[in-house]
Amino acid sequence: MDDEKPVLEQMTDALSSAADATKEAAKTAVKKVRKAAKKVMPKKKAKKAKKAKKAAKKSSAKKAAKTSGKKTAKKAAKKKKKARKSKR
């Protein structure tokens, strides 16, 4: 400690320098977190693409069910027609 400076002034200098140091540390930490977040973001997009693929599979399964229902109806109609013709 300096004997030339009053104790109060020395304490305020020490506290302000400590505050500045923590402020700088916080800034650098925020910068690192932002960089890490930027690196992680493309991975999230890939997850969205996977979800879209799953949704497409579900919708295609629904379409397949609809078309199979239509096909069975058509087949049943054909069978009825054949049965009528065979009776003649």
N, C-alpha and C positions, 0 to 999 in steps of 0.2 A: 504494500500500500504506500501511496505517496504521502509524505507528510506535508507537502506543499498544498495539496488539494484538500478541501474539507471532506469529511467522511460521507456526508449526505450526497455530495456530488459524485464521489467515487461509486457509491451504491447505485445511484441513478444511471451512471454510465454502464455499470456492469449489467443492470437489469435491461437496459435498452439494447445492449449488444446481444444479450441472451435472447431477447424477443426477436431481434433481427435474424439471429441464427435459426431460430425455430421457424420463422417465416420463410426463410430460404429453403429449409429442409422440407417444409410443407409444399412449396412450389415444385421442388424436384420430385417429390413423391407423386404429386398430381400429374406431372409430365410423364412419369414412368407408367402410371396407371392408364393414362390415355393411350400411350403407345401399345400397352398390352391389350387394351380394349380394341384397338384397331386391328391387331393381329387376330383376335378372337372372332371378330365380326363375320369374316367369310365362312367360318364354320357354322354359324347360325343360319346363313343362307342355304347351306347344304342341307341342314335339317328341314328347312321349309320345302326344299325340293323333294325330299323324301316324303314329307307329308302330302305333297301334291301328287306324288306317284301313288301313294296309298289311296288317296281319294279317287284317283283315276281308276285304280283297280276295282274299288268298290262300285263306282258308277258303271264300269264295264261289266261287272258281275250282275248288276241290276239289269243292264241292257240284255245280257245273255239270258237272264231269267225271263224277261219279257218276250224275247224272240223265240225262246224254246216253247213258251206257252202258246204263242201264235202258231208255231210249227205243229204242235200237237193238235191244235184245233183244226188246222188244214188237213192233217193226216186222218183225223176222225171223219171229216166230211168226205174225203176220198173213199174211205172204207165204206161209208154209208152208200155212196153212189155205186160202188162195185157190188155191194150186196143187193141193191135194187136191180142192177143189170143181170146179176146171176139168177135172180128169181124169175125173170122174163123168159 
